[in-house]
């Protein structure tokens, strides 16, 4: 049994790992307009190329639970994190869109492995503490995303070569990631005790499949909203308003900054009104704000709308992961892996769909997909309620 000191150290280790995961990818997002221009891609082509990336995550996600059971979540998270920082250097220096796409595929695959494994370790720490802390971990991911986004925006404004930025990111990332491993819990992951009379199976019990699909679709719809800020926020600001690199990057930074606030306050909000109500009210705010930004386009209203979207979706993905991981009767990691895998459909489809609408109707109307995604999130939010035969935790 881990001591209180070991659990506290592990909590800080997981926190640092979430922060790192947010910094790495986000550091290049404000520089997407430069990469798009250098590759000579139009809206649809850019959306399709960026949309190819999550395919790597969909494939890699199928193997994550097995890797966690064999090598332990802490080891998988740290190793794949360092490799993902190395892959940043592939698509940061891509001479052709095919190299850029390959880099994104590899990055997405490694990110999926890191994402699931660091959440699994975070849930392990949460069980030992006996209270909800998962939203806080995701809040630190948002802190990392804000830090990375700001660093990328400043580097772009200063004209720092993207390749140099990626190399510095790799060096710093590796040092911090190796340190986090010294803080995390040792040994194999503990398997939660099943509440059912039957032992945990190796697959997905049929009775939980509809709930897991709904949780995955909830995460996918929210993923589309989050990915819109990453893949299109800066491009949208530059093309529609002619914003400078720094101001254009604020669409993404605004989304992640508000998401950070929403996640740090998400555990108390969820404990007070429940996961379903917290998520439903949040995504409704996101849909309303983005609808207003589309109807009345201006640079600062757009940044504010992205910020409202970030706050609104803050608790959805952590709560969907928690709900999936708490379902009994499955081998450790299967529910979490299934839902996280399905969530990546939103990250896969979002950029391409936005690019398609932008190509046909103009970049302004491309973001109409966000209110549509909100409707799907509201429709699937009942899956967050605990099963009737299992008490809420």
C-alpha positions in Angstrom: 0.0 0.0 0.0 1.5 3.4 -1.0 2.2 5.8 1.8 0.6 9.2 2.0 3.9 10.8 1.1 4.2 8.6 -2.0 0.7 9.4 -3.1 1.3 13.1 -2.7 4.6 12.8 -4.8 2.7 10.8 -7.4 0.0 13.5 -7.6 2.7 16.1 -8.4 4.3 13.8 -10.9 1.0 13.2 -12.8 0.4 17.0 -12.6 3.7 17.7 -14.2 3.1 15.1 -16.9 -0.3 16.6 -17.8 1.4 20.1 -18.0 4.1 18.7 -20.3 1.5 17.1 -22.6 -0.3 20.4 -22.9 2.9 22.4 -23.6 4.4 20.2 -26.3 1.8 20.1 -29.0 0.4 23.6 -28.2 3.7 25.3 -28.7 3.3 24.9 -32.5 -0.4 25.7 -32.8 0.0 29.5 -33.0 2.4 28.9 -35.9 0.0 26.9 -38.0 -0.7 29.9 -40.3 3.1 29.9 -41.2 3.1 26.1 -41.7 -0.1 26.3 -43.8 1.4 29.0 -46.0 4.8 27.2 -46.3 3.1 24.0 -47.4 0.9 25.9 -49.9 -2.4 24.4 -48.7 -5.9 25.9 -49.1 -8.6 25.6 -46.4 -9.9 22.2 -47.4 -6.5 20.7 -48.0 -5.2 22.0 -44.7 -8.3 20.6 -42.9 -7.8 17.2 -44.5 -4.1 17.1 -43.7 -4.5 18.1 -40.1 -7.4 15.7 -39.8 -5.2 12.8 -40.8 -3.3 13.1 -37.6 -5.8 11.6 -35.2 -5.9 8.4 -37.3 -2.6 7.6 -35.6 -4.3 8.0 -32.2 -7.2 5.8 -33.2 -4.8 3.0 -34.2 -2.4 3.3 -31.2 -5.3 3.6 -28.8 -6.3 0.1 -29.5 -3.1 -1.2 -27.8 -2.8 1.1 -24.9 -4.6 -1.0 -22.2 -2.4 -3.9 -23.0 0.7 -1.8 -22.8 -0.4 -0.4 -19.5 -1.0 -3.8 -18.0 2.4 -5.0 -19.2 4.7 -2.0 -18.6 2.7 0.1 -16.1 1.0 3.4 -16.9 3.8 5.6 -15.5 6.5 4.1 -17.8 4.2 4.2 -20.9 3.3 7.8 -20.2 6.9 9.1 -19.8 8.4 7.2 -22.7 5.7 8.1 -25.2 5.8 11.7 -24.0 9.5 12.1 -24.8 9.0 10.4 -28.2 6.1 12.8 -29.0 8.3 15.8 -28.3 10.9 14.3 -30.7 8.3 13.9 -33.4 7.4 17.6 -33.1 10.7 18.2 -35.0 9.4 16.2 -38.0 6.4 18.3 -38.8 7.9 21.5 -37.6 10.5 21.2 -40.4 8.3 19.5 -43.0 9.3 20.4 -46.6 6.1 18.8 -48.0 2.6 18.2 -46.8 3.2 14.4 -46.8 6.0 14.8 -44.3 3.8 17.1 -42.2 1.0 14.5 -42.3 3.3 11.6 -41.3 4.6 13.7 -38.4 1.1 14.4 -37.2 0.2 10.7 -37.5 3.1 9.7 -35.3 2.5 12.6 -32.9 -1.2 11.6 -32.6 -0.3 7.9 -32.0 2.2 8.8 -29.2 -0.2 11.3 -27.7 -2.9 8.7 -27.5 -0.6 6.3 -25.7 0.5 9.1 -23.3 -3.0 10.5 -22.8 -4.6 7.2 -21.8 -1.7 6.1 -19.6 -1.3 9.4 -17.7 -5.1 9.4 -17.1 -4.8 5.8 -15.9 -2.1 6.8 -13.5 -4.0 9.8 -12.4 -7.1 7.6 -11.7 -4.8 5.3 -9.7 -3.7 8.2 -7.5 -7.3 9.4 -7.2 -8.5 6.1 -5.9 -5.7 6.1 -3.3 -6.7 9.7 -2.2 -10.4 8.8 -2.1 -11.7 12.0 -3.7 -12.1 13.5 -7.1 -8.9 15.2 -8.5 -9.1 14.3 -12.2 -10.5 17.6 -13.3 -7.5 19.3 -11.6 -5.1 17.1 -13.6 -6.8 18.2 -16.8 -6.7 21.8 -15.6 -2.9 21.5 -15.5 -3.0 20.2 -19.1 -4.8 23.4 -19.9 -2.1 25.4 -18.0 0.5 23.7 -20.2 -1.5 24.4 -23.4 -1.7 28.1 -22.4 2.0 28.2 -21.7 2.8 26.4 -25.0 0.4 28.6 -26.9 1.9 31.8 -25.5 5.5 30.6 -26.1 4.5 29.8 -29.7 2.8 33.1 -30.2 5.7 35.0 -28.8 8.2 33.0 -30.9 6.2 33.7 -34.0 6.0 37.4 -33.3 9.8 37.5 -32.8 10.4 35.6 -36.0 12.2 32.7 -34.3 12.6 29.8 -36.7 10.1 27.0 -36.1 12.8 24.3 -36.2 14.8 26.0 -33.4 11.7 26.3 -31.3 11.0 22.6 -31.7 14.5 21.6 -30.7 14.4 23.7 -27.5 11.0 22.2 -26.7 12.4 18.7 -27.1 15.4 19.3 -24.7 13.3 20.9 -22.0 10.5 18.4 -22.4 12.8 15.4 -22.0 14.4 16.8 -18.8 11.1 17.4 -17.1 9.6 14.1 -18.2 12.4 12.0 -16.8 12.0 13.9 -13.5 8.3 13.1 -13.3 9.0 9.4 -13.5 10.9 9.7 -10.1 7.7 11.0 -8.5 5.1 8.6 -9.8 3.9 5.4 -8.1 6.2 2.4 -8.6 5.1 -1.1 -9.8 2.2 -2.3 -11.8 -1.1 -0.5 -11.8 -3.6 -1.7 -9.2 -6.9 -3.1 -10.6 -10.1 -1.6 -9.0 -12.2 -4.2 -7.3 -15.2 -5.2 -9.3 -18.6 -4.5 -7.7 -20.3 -7.2 -9.7 -20.4 -10.8 -8.5 -18.7 -11.9 -11.8 -15.0 -11.3 -12.2 -13.8 -8.7 -14.6 -13.7 -9.9 -18.1 -11.2 -9.3 -20.8 -13.5 -7.4 -23.2 -16.4 -5.0 -23.1 -19.6 -6.4 -21.5 -22.5 -5.9 -23.8 -24.6 -4.2 -21.1 -22.0 -1.3 -20.9 -21.5 -0.9 -24.7 -24.3 1.6 -25.3 -23.1 3.7 -22.4 -19.5 3.6 -23.5 -20.4 4.6 -27.0 -22.4 7.5 -25.7 -19.5 8.6 -23.5 -17.2 8.3 -26.5 -19.5 10.4 -28.7 -19.8 13.0 -25.9 -16.0 13.2 -25.9 -15.8 13.3 -29.7 -18.2 16.2 -29.9 -16.3 18.1 -27.3 -13.0 17.1 -29.0 -14.3 18.8 -32.2 -14.9 22.0 -30.3 -11.4 21.9 -28.7 -9.7 21.0 -32.0 -11.4 23.9 -33.7 -9.4 26.3 -31.6 -6.2 24.3 -32.2 -6.4 23.7 -35.9 -8.4 26.7 -37.0 -8.4 29.4 -34.4 -5.2 31.2 -35.6 -6.0 30.6 -39.2 -9.5 32.0 -38.8 -8.2 35.1 -37.0 -5.6 35.8 -39.6 -7.8 35.2 -42.7 -11.0 36.9 -41.5 -9.5 39.8 -39.6 -5.9 40.1 -40.8 -4.7 39.6 -37.2 -0.9 39.6 -36.3 0.6 36.3 -35.3 0.4 37.1 -31.6 -3.3 38.2 -31.7 -4.2 35.3 -34.0 -2.7 32.9 -31.4 -5.0 34.4 -28.7 -8.0 32.4 -30.0 -6.3 29.2 -29.0 -4.8 30.7 -25.8 -8.2 32.1 -24.8 -9.8 28.7 -25.3 -7.2 26.9 -23.3 -7.0 29.6 -20.6 -10.7 29.5 -19.9 -10.6 25.7 -20.0 -7.9 25.8 -17.4 -10.2 27.8 -15.1 -13.1 25.6 -15.7 -11.1 22.5 -14.9 -9.6 23.8 -11.7 -13.1 24.6 -10.5 -14.7 21.6 -12.1 -14.3 19.1 -9.2 -16.2 21.4 -6.8 -18.8 22.2 -9.4 -19.3 18.5 -10.2 -19.5 17.5 -6.5 -22.2 20.2 -6.0 -24.5 19.6 -9.0 -23.3 16.4 -10.6 -21.3 15.6 -13.7 -24.3 15.6 -16.1 -25.5 19.0 -15.0 -22.0 20.5 -15.0 -21.3 19.3 -18.5 -24.7 20.2 -19.9 -24.6 23.8 -18.7 -21.1 24.3 -19.9 -21.5 23.1 -23.4 -24.7 25.2 -23.7 -22.6 28.3 -22.9 -20.0 27.2 -25.5 -22.7 26.8 -28.2 -24.3 30.2 -27.5 -21.0 32.1 -27.4 -19.8 30.6 -30.7 -23.1 31.3 -32.3 -22.9 35.0 -31.4 -19.3 35.2 -32.7 -20.4 33.8 -36.1 -23.4 36.2 -36.2 -21.4 39.3 -35.2 -17.8 38.7 -36.3 -15.0 40.8 -34.7 -11.5 39.8 -33.4 -12.2 40.3 -29.7 -15.6 38.8 -29.7 -14.2 35.7 -31.5 -11.4 35.4 -28.9 -14.1 35.8 -26.1 -16.2 33.1 -27.8 -13.3 30.7 -27.9 -12.7 31.4 -24.3 -16.4 30.7 -23.4 -16.1 27.5 -25.5 -13.0 26.4 -23.5 -14.8 27.1 -20.2 -17.9 25.3 -21.3 -16.2 22.0 -22.4 -13.7 22.0 -19.4 -15.3 19.1 -17.5 -16.7 17.0 -20.3 -13.7 14.9 -21.2 -12.4 14.2 -17.7 -15.9 13.2 -16.5 -16.5 10.9 -19.5 -13.2 9.2 -18.8 -14.0 8.9 -15.1 -17.5 7.5 -15.9 -16.0 4.9 -18.2 -13.2 3.9 -15.8 -15.8 3.3 -13.0 -17.9 0.8 -14.9 -17.4 -2.7 -13.3 -16.9 -6.0 -15.0 -14.0 -5.2 -17.3 -10.2 -5.7 -17.4 -8.3 -2.7 -16.1 -8.1 0.1 -18.6 -10.5 -1.3 -21.2 -13.4 1.1 -20.5 -11.0 4.1 -20.4 -9.2 3.0 -23.6 -12.5 2.4 -25.5 -14.0 5.8 -24.7 -10.7 7.7 -25.3 -10.3 5.9 -28.6 -13.8 6.9 -29.7 -13.3 10.5 -28.5 -10.5 10.9 -31.1 -13.1 10.7 -33.8 -13.9 14.3 -33.0 -10.3 15.3 -33.3 -10.1 13.3 -36.6 -13.3 14.7 -38.2 -13.3 18.2 -36.9 -10.5 19.8 -38.9 -11.6 18.2 -42.2 -15.3 19.2 -41.7 -14.4 22.7 -40.8 -12.1 22.9 -43.8 -14.9 21.6 -46.1 -17.4 24.1 -44.9 -14.8 26.9 -45.0 -14.0 25.9 -48.6 -17.6 25.9 -49.7 -19.2 28.7 -47.6 -16.2 30.8 -46.4 -14.1 30.6 -43.3 -16.6 32.6 -41.2 -19.3 30.0 -41.5 -17.0 27.0 -40.9 -17.4 27.4 -37.2 -21.1 26.7 -37.4 -20.0 23.1 -36.7 -19.4 24.0 -33.0 -23.0 24.7 -32.1 -23.9 21.5 -34.0 -21.4 19.6 -31.9 -23.0 21.1 -28.8 -26.3 19.5 -29.6 -24.6 16.1 -29.8 -22.9 16.7 -26.5 -26.2 17.6 -24.8 -27.9 14.5 -26.3 -25.2 12.1 -24.9 -24.7 13.8 -21.5 -27.1 11.4 -19.7 -24.5 8.7 -20.0 -22.5 10.6 -17.3 -25.1 9.6 -14.6 -23.9 6.6 -12.5 -25.5 3.3 -13.3 -28.5 2.5 -11.2 -26.8 -0.6 -9.7 -23.7 1.4 -8.8 -23.6 4.3 -6.3 -22.1 7.7 -7.3 -18.5 8.3 -6.2 
